[in-house]
Amino acid sequence: MSVKADDFLIVAWKQQLDTGLRLMEAAIEAAIRLHEAQLEAATEAHADAVATRKAIAAARDAAEVLRLQSEWTRANIDRCLACWRSMAEAAMQTGR
């Protein structure tokens, strides 16, 4: 009977260890997804800022600068929302 009790404890310990490892794997995958989304968003934002800076430098008048600033602001809001949406999706996928 002692052997069966020992076997039961070993099986239970292995199940707990497996559950813990699966949770850690899910957390790591989510962190990787979030990191990739952040890196992509930062790269896009940097490229857009460089392009906008060049366009503003080449602007002929204040109206064109204002138009460029308005377009840049609108695009940044859209990108920000898309970034948060992708992070929320990654977080929801982790919960599964």
C-alpha positions in Angstrom: 0.0 0.0 0.0 2.9 2.4 0.7 4.1 2.0 -2.9 0.7 3.1 -4.3 0.6 6.1 -2.0 4.1 7.1 -3.1 3.0 6.6 -6.7 0.0 8.8 -6.2 2.1 11.6 -4.7 4.6 11.4 -7.6 1.8 11.6 -10.2 0.2 14.5 -8.3 3.5 16.3 -8.1 4.2 15.8 -11.9 0.7 17.1 -12.7 1.4 20.3 -10.7 4.8 20.7 -12.3 3.3 20.3 -15.7 0.6 22.8 -15.0 3.1 25.3 -13.7 5.3 24.8 -16.8 2.3 25.3 -19.1 1.4 28.6 -17.3 5.0 29.8 -17.6 5.0 28.9 -21.3 1.8 30.9 -21.9 3.2 33.9 -20.0 6.4 33.8 -22.0 4.5 33.5 -25.3 2.4 36.5 -24.4 5.4 38.6 -23.4 7.0 37.7 -26.8 3.8 38.8 -28.7 3.7 42.0 -26.7 7.3 42.7 -27.4 6.9 42.1 -31.1 3.9 44.4 -31.2 5.7 47.1 -29.4 8.8 46.8 -31.6 6.7 47.0 -34.7 4.8 50.0 -33.4 8.0 51.8 -32.4 9.6 51.1 -35.8 6.5 52.4 -37.7 6.3 55.5 -35.4 10.0 56.3 -35.9 9.7 56.0 -39.7 6.6 58.1 -39.8 8.2 60.8 -37.6 11.2 61.0 -39.9 9.0 61.3 -43.0 6.9 63.9 -41.3 9.9 65.9 -40.2 11.2 65.9 -43.8 7.8 67.0 -45.1 7.6 69.8 -42.6 11.1 71.0 -43.5 10.0 71.1 -47.2 6.7 72.8 -46.5 6.1 76.1 -48.4 3.8 77.8 -45.9 2.1 77.6 -42.5 -1.1 76.1 -43.9 0.9 73.1 -45.3 2.7 72.7 -41.9 -0.7 72.7 -40.1 -2.1 70.2 -42.6 0.9 67.9 -42.1 0.6 68.2 -38.3 -3.1 67.4 -38.5 -2.5 64.3 -40.7 0.4 63.2 -38.4 -1.8 63.5 -35.3 -4.7 61.6 -36.8 -2.4 58.8 -38.0 -0.8 58.6 -34.5 -4.1 58.2 -32.9 -5.0 55.4 -35.3 -1.7 53.7 -34.7 -2.0 54.0 -30.9 -5.5 52.4 -31.0 -4.2 49.6 -33.2 -1.3 49.0 -30.9 -3.5 48.8 -27.8 -5.9 46.5 -29.8 -3.0 44.1 -30.7 -1.8 44.1 -27.1 -5.3 43.3 -25.8 -5.6 40.5 -28.3 -2.3 39.0 -27.2 -3.4 39.3 -23.6 -6.7 37.6 -24.4 -4.9 34.8 -26.2 -2.8 34.2 -23.2 -5.9 33.7 -21.0 -7.0 30.7 -23.1 
